[in-house]
């Protein structure tokens, strides 16, 4: 899972003296990292207008959300693998160009298939930002002789995403109200152009040479079959999750069959895309994926479920419900900033799990008569959980992942997060299947309590976290 040649070339890099992680290096990485949350959050206020423009139901526009999540879940680790093979700067640029293409295509779209195509392009393009950034940070740290970069550098990736999600729905609602639904796609153009210009000026060129290889050798090096099988298994799984509460058991069986074949293939592959042996032997890394996915599952359940409940039970508009959740996003960014200044991860992860459980238990007492300020206070707990958990899990991954495969490992961390977001939609869809009311919210709350309790037990019992605090990164 990775290229030894790329790892050794990173050690030959020479970072500039002074501030190797100064603003000129990290700013384009943060710009690339916000492209995905921008497109995840700004589209929400545009769905009603898109449905009217395309002469379809609002419910059918949900494919614009799921297509981005599904593409991103598959493309994140694939982009990380490509970055390890061809160089993170090249992959980063390719992703930005895909985002530009998707933004322009979506803005001029006149039918739903074109819009879906645009969202797939955007999902693939934005997926290059995070794994490329993690690989560039890893190589810069190696080049400067650091065991790991300053915590604020890794924390900045989480803060940038959290801040974007916090203000995305509100800003998107304003822009779409003024300029139309096309703004949800046009917004990619200035952000992507700015990121491209910054990266071209400030990120050093990849030292990896793109070696001439036969198509067969290239397929083997990248493990194209492994990527395709991974995508197939994940797609079938997400089809099953999206079908709830009327489960599509065929999709689940297909996912299990493909996953079994994937494991068998990866155990024999010379350059496995999904290093099954590593996941089986490095339980600290595997636990990080599961813990991160479950934490985000809980956060997204409250983000989606509570938003629907606020609109149905309190009569708030989508824009007003988005404003209500801004404190949650702001506190997520604040807690990410605080945790990024710490070198230890076990205590922040335990506190994050405790806050998740407290917030979940508090939602059991919500009803249509609960003062809005109480609702905002409860969502604050989830914001603190999200920020602290995101940064701490990201730090654990950086320490536990093999240096040569940090791109793929980082992409898989995001993949588990996307699975959590889609699973959260399945939970809210099941709870609110017939009607959005207090009873459905209570069902969601009990699901949250179970998720939070599992995360807390996993975290407290994970002895590898204490070991990670006692040793530096690879």
DOMI-409566 format. One line per field, with one value per residue (C-alpha): residue number from 1; x, y, z. Coordinates in steps of 0.02 Angstrom, whole numbers, plus 50000, padded with zeros to 5 digits. Layout:
<atoms>
num <- (NUM ...)
east <- (X ...)
north <- (Y ...)
up <- (Z ...)
</atoms>
This chain:
<atoms>
num <- (1 2 3 4 5 6 7 8 9 10 11 12 13 14 15 16 17 18 19 20 21 22 23 24 25 26 27 28 29 30 31 32 33 34 35 36 37 38 39 40 41 42 43 44 45 46 47 48 49 50 51 52 53 54 55 56 57 58 59 60 61 62 63 64 65 66 67 68 69 70 71 72 73 74 75 76 77 78 79 80 81 82 83 84 85 86 87 88 89 90 91 92 93 94 95 96 97 98 99 100 101 102 103 104 105 106 107 108 109 110 111 112 113 114 115 116 117 118 119 120 121 122 123 124 125 126 127 128 129 130 131 132 133 134 135 136 137 138 139 140 141 142 143 144 145 146 147 148 149 150 151 152 153 154 155 156 157 158 159 160 161 162 163 164 165 166 167 168 169 170 171 172 173 174 175 176 177 178 179 180 181 182 183 184 185 186 187 188 189 190 191 192 193 194 195 196 197 198 199 200 201 202 203 204 205 206 207 208 209 210 211 212 213 214 215 216 217 218 219 220 221 222 223 224 225 226 227 228 229 230 231 232 233 234 235 236 237 238 239 240 241 242 243 244 245 246 247 248 249 250 251 252 253 254 255 256 257 258 259 260 261 262 263 264 265 266 267 268 269 270 271 272 273 274 275 276 277 278 279 280 281 282 283 284 285 286 287 288 289 290 291 292 293 294 295 296 297 298 299 300 301 302 303 304 305 306 307 308 309 310 311 312 313 314 315 316 317 318 319 320 321 322 323 324 325 326 327 328 329 330 331 332 333 334 335 336 337 338 339 340 341 342 343 344 345 346 347 348 349 350 351 352 353 354 355 356 357 358 359 360 361 362 363 364 365 366 367 368 369 370 371 372 373 374 375 376 377 378 379 380 381 382 383 384 385 386 387 388 389 390 391 392 393 394 395 396 397 398 399 400 401 402 403 404 405 406 407 408 409 410 411 412 413 414 415 416 417 418 419 420 421 422 423 424 425 426 427 428 429 430 431 432 433 434 435 436 437 438 439 440 441 442 443 444 445 446 447 448 449 450 451 452 453 454 455 456 457 458 459 460 461 462 463 464 465 466 467 468 469 470 471 472 473 474)
east <- (50000 50116 50278 50449 50520 50405 50454 50640 50614 50528 50683 50785 50671 50741 50615 50650 50738 50644 50463 50439 50254 50226 50072 50133 50142 49984 49863 49841 49821 49682 49601 49601 49533 49381 49322 49233 49141 49094 49005 48930 48850 48807 48699 48571 48481 48477 48382 48208 48254 48342 48187 48080 48202 48218 48031 48056 48015 48123 48148 48228 48362 48434 48539 48641 48696 48719 48816 48944 48961 48975 49103 49204 49200 49276 49390 49473 49583 49605 49669 49787 49857 49879 49966 50089 50123 50127 50159 50036 50057 50011 49859 49808 49810 49713 49579 49561 49536 49399 49314 49319 49246 49108 49066 49047 48952 48830 48800 48747 48652 48474 48430 48461 48581 48697 48687 48729 48878 48937 48923 49022 49160 49160 49163 49311 49404 49378 49433 49613 49632 49642 49751 49869 49883 49922 50055 50133 50136 50215 50352 50386 50406 50526 50625 50649 50693 50534 50449 50284 50228 50165 49992 49920 49960 49856 49727 49712 49642 49504 49472 49456 49327 49231 49223 49162 49023 48975 48943 48911 48721 48691 48805 48739 48561 48599 48693 48564 48424 48510 48587 48493 48530 48674 48776 48795 48903 48978 49053 49180 49259 49336 49383 49465 49556 49624 49681 49763 49857 49917 49974 50065 50158 50192 50194 50362 50358 50352 50525 50452 50482 50335 50420 50373 50278 50174 49986 49996 50133 50038 49879 49980 50067 49905 49805 49664 49568 49575 49509 49366 49319 49326 49211 49090 49078 49055 48925 48820 48834 48777 48631 48579 48595 48498 48357 48314 48185 48141 48305 48372 48448 48512 48625 48693 48731 48817 48922 48974 49020 49125 49207 49255 49332 49421 49502 49557 49633 49721 49803 49889 49918 50098 50048 49880 49768 49686 49823 49719 49869 49912 49733 49732 49900 49888 49732 49770 49746 49590 49514 49545 49445 49299 49303 49308 49166 49055 49090 49043 48891 48829 48869 48783 48629 48602 48647 48522 48390 48379 48371 48220 48138 48164 48081 47934 47901 47954 47908 48083 48138 48290 48390 48335 48375 48547 48575 48527 48668 48803 48858 48884 49003 49093 49124 49185 49318 49362 49381 49485 49600 49620 49655 49777 49889 49905 50024 49923 49768 49691 49614 49539 49463 49387 49318 49249 49161 49091 49022 48943 48856 48800 48731 48643 48562 48507 48414 48300 48218 48184 48007 47913 47898 48083 48154 48265 48410 48411 48417 48567 48654 48631 48700 48852 48903 48904 49008 49139 49138 49161 49308 49403 49373 49419 49588 49635 49590 49684 49838 49826 49815 49969 50067 50007 50002 50161 50247 50244 50055 49991 49896 49791 49771 49709 49585 49516 49490 49378 49292 49236 49170 49066 48997 48946 48858 48759 48718 48653 48535 48473 48441 48347 48252 48195 48146 48053 47988 47804 47808 47934 47881 47940 47921 48039 48163 48156 48201 48348 48401 48408 48510 48628 48645 48694 48821 48897 48910 49000 49123 49159 49190 49303 49403 49425 49475 49596 49767 49855 49805 49910 50055 50034 50049 50214 50299 50329 50266 50351)
north <- (50000 50136 50165 50147 50256 50398 50380 50390 50537 50629 50612 50692 50845 51003 51111 51297 51361 51464 51411 51248 51248 51433 51513 51493 51304 51269 51396 51308 51142 51216 51290 51119 51039 51154 51112 50954 51031 51181 51067 50961 51109 51240 51122 51097 51266 51245 51080 51156 51280 51143 51033 51175 51214 51031 50998 50856 50821 50884 50704 50656 50789 50687 50598 50758 50733 50545 50549 50667 50564 50400 50467 50545 50386 50288 50424 50480 50326 50306 50485 50450 50299 50398 50536 50409 50343 50501 50639 50735 50903 50829 50739 50897 50998 50864 50867 51056 51047 50916 51031 51174 51064 51003 51179 51248 51094 51104 51290 51266 51103 51089 50915 50802 50679 50824 50888 50715 50704 50874 50817 50658 50763 50879 50731 50653 50818 50874 50703 50740 50885 50797 50644 50751 50876 50740 50666 50837 50873 50704 50732 50909 50843 50708 50834 50946 50803 50816 50663 50750 50925 51054 51007 51167 51108 50949 51040 51172 51044 51000 51182 51233 51097 51133 51319 51289 51173 51299 51444 51348 51326 51507 51584 51463 51511 51696 51676 51558 51676 51820 51736 51572 51387 51392 51478 51309 51260 51429 51447 51313 51423 51562 51442 51317 51450 51527 51357 51318 51484 51465 51286 51332 51473 51400 51209 51139 51027 50841 50763 50597 50565 50495 50340 50263 50103 49986 49993 49822 49878 50036 49939 49826 49970 50064 49902 49957 49796 49825 50002 49944 49803 49921 50042 49904 49836 50011 50059 49905 49935 50116 50060 49945 50084 50206 50079 50075 50057 49943 49847 49793 49628 49591 49743 49686 49511 49586 49698 49549 49443 49581 49620 49437 49436 49600 49528 49372 49477 49601 49461 49406 49575 49634 49815 49804 49957 49899 49821 49691 49621 49793 49823 49654 49679 49866 49866 50044 50105 49999 50060 50239 50212 50135 50265 50408 50335 50307 50480 50562 50449 50521 50699 50682 50601 50757 50872 50796 50731 50886 51000 50906 50906 51093 51131 51013 51043 51225 51289 51352 51376 51282 51443 51474 51294 51316 51473 51375 51252 51384 51379 51191 51221 51364 51262 51119 51235 51301 51128 51072 51220 51180 50994 51032 51118 50956 50814 50683 50605 50485 50615 50720 50563 50508 50683 50684 50517 50578 50735 50631 50524 50677 50760 50600 50579 50762 50740 50614 50760 50866 50896 51025 51138 51143 51321 51349 51404 51232 51150 51260 51213 51028 51042 51129 50965 50882 51024 51001 50814 50833 50953 50863 50690 50741 50815 50679 50536 50623 50634 50449 50404 50509 50419 50242 50240 50185 50341 50279 50251 50399 50462 50304 50290 50469 50439 50286 50392 50506 50356 50293 50467 50465 50294 50368 50514 50400 50281 50432 50470 50290 50311 50475 50408 50258 50361 50490 50366 50412 50577 50698 50714 50699 50509 50493 50609 50497 50346 50444 50491 50310 50265 50407 50343 50172 50244 50357 50217 50108 50248 50278 50093 50077 50229 50187 50007 50053 50030 50083 50264 50270 50192 50321 50460 50388 50373 50489 50465 50347)
up <- (50000 49939 49848 49926 49789 49839 50021 49983 49866 50006 50112 49973 49971 50044 50135 50142 50295 50422 50430 50334 50382 50356 50276 50098 50119 50219 50142 49973 50065 50172 50017 49935 50094 50102 49925 49983 50133 50024 49903 50043 50133 50001 49897 50037 50019 49829 49820 49817 49680 49579 49590 49522 49382 49330 49348 49471 49653 49795 49853 49688 49710 49854 49723 49707 49888 49885 49720 49795 49954 49861 49738 49879 49984 49840 49772 49934 49960 49772 49761 49904 49814 49653 49751 49822 49648 49541 49667 49778 49689 49519 49591 49684 49522 49429 49563 49554 49365 49390 49515 49390 49255 49371 49429 49254 49191 49338 49317 49135 49165 49102 49166 49315 49230 49188 49367 49434 49315 49378 49559 49520 49441 49591 49712 49623 49611 49791 49852 49804 49925 50094 50054 49948 50090 50217 50104 50071 50258 50294 50164 50225 50403 50344 50243 50395 50511 50616 50689 50653 50603 50727 50791 50721 50544 50556 50660 50526 50403 50526 50572 50389 50358 50519 50486 50309 50366 50501 50383 50221 50234 50287 50155 50025 50068 50045 49881 49808 49860 49770 49619 49593 49618 49492 49628 49713 49564 49514 49689 49642 49509 49617 49757 49638 49537 49697 49762 49594 49590 49769 49742 49582 49669 49840 49837 49777 49625 49653 49653 49597 49415 49318 49253 49087 49117 49014 49045 49128 49246 49288 49328 49443 49532 49564 49594 49481 49510 49697 49677 49565 49685 49834 49742 49696 49874 49945 49815 49851 50039 50022 49911 50054 50185 50076 50053 50238 50314 50168 50158 49989 50045 49871 49880 50048 49981 49828 49941 50049 49897 49818 49985 50006 49833 49871 50028 49933 49794 49908 50007 49845 49762 49749 49782 49872 49870 50032 50137 50229 50321 50388 50447 50533 50617 50655 50764 50820 50642 50614 50779 50724 50566 50661 50800 50676 50572 50724 50795 50631 50619 50783 50729 50561 50640 50744 50599 50479 50599 50708 50556 50489 50660 50684 50519 50550 50735 50753 50581 50544 50366 50302 50313 50494 50542 50465 50570 50726 50692 50664 50848 50828 50683 50768 50926 50817 50745 50919 50997 50847 50877 51062 51033 50892 51020 51121 51083 51179 51102 51228 51344 51202 51126 51292 51322 51145 51175 51342 51262 51125 51257 51357 51201 51148 51320 51320 51155 51242 51332 51177 51118 51016 51168 51212 51207 51055 51163 51244 51072 51026 51189 51156 50979 51055 51136 50966 50895 51031 51000 50813 50822 50960 50888 50711 50756 50881 50763 50623 50735 50782 50598 50558 50693 50654 50463 50371 50302 50122 50123 50223 50069 50052 50241 50252 50113 50203 50359 50257 50178 50348 50382 50223 50267 50433 50348 50233 50377 50473 50329 50342 50529 50509 50359 50461 50613 50509 50381 50398 50492 50567 50749 50930 50928 50780 50866 51019 50912 50841 51018 51075 50921 50967 51145 51080 50958 51090 51218 51091 51049 51233 51270 51116 51167 51351 51312 51172 51252 51093 51126 51284 51188 51049 51179 51240 51071 50923 50747 50623)
</atoms>
